Amino acid sequence: MRYVEPHGHMVSRTTDDYQDMVTAGCAAVCEPAFWAGFDRGSVEGFRDYFRQLTEYEPARAAKYGLPHFCWLCINPKESEDVKLAEDVISIIPEFLDRPTVLGIGEIGLNKNSRNEVKVLERHVDLAARHNQLILVHTPHLEDKLKGTRLILDVLKNDSRIQPHRVLIDHVEEHTVKIVLERGHWAGMTLYPISKCTPARAVDILDVYGQDRLWMNSACDWGESVPLAIPRTALEMRRRGWSADAIDQVIYRNPIQFLRQAPKFAAKFGEGER
Ligand SMILES: [Zn+2]
């Protein structure tokens, strides 16, 4: 088995997890910027975090032969302080040229508040100005459907954004269709308790097919399973999916989306199948 972990918060994991992932067939891991479990107090806290994501974590993964990429932003959970968010957004361009940065993410909404929408629009503008891919987080706490619709409208209202360069993550049964209909990619986050279980993810694949969909484990500091993707692949196999279709969902699909970033394409080029 081979797979790409397109959304893993590896700063929260031990090196044992890296070893297990590589042993299970992980070929690359991508880490979106996330909330640390507490609100950072200043823009310098984010500068250090972006250095961790672009310098330290790729070096740690490389010890296990695993390419590590990242996405940069201020997470929606910290977007209520608009001044801090604007300061953080202003330092992101310093990091965009670093060799493992894929784009802007995971941006989006948490409580669907007015300030969160304002900061989301600023991030979308940043991505458009710098021609970056976008990775979007959809809310778990409040109304996911309403939040997803708000996000889709922000993206649609910016004419510079090409839908196929945006992945909307944490989709569930009631949001996957509207995301795919808008021409975006959709991600299913596999969690043991909340979010999408492996069985639900395979149900969604059974209904919507395997195009423009990927799976990720998130594997953050909360209850989560770094091997959720290969375990879900076993569930697909059990339910009769072919080895080729499984390979498409867990390996070729993420590569097809991420390859739109030249830095990812340099490692996983067109010859890759
Ligand atoms: Zn995440």
Boltz pocket constraint, residues with backbone or C-beta under 6 A from the ligand:
constraints:
  - pocket:
      binder: B
      contacts: [[A, 7], [A, 9], [A, 32], [A, 33], [A, 34], [A, 106], [A, 218], [A, 220]]
      max_distance: 6.0
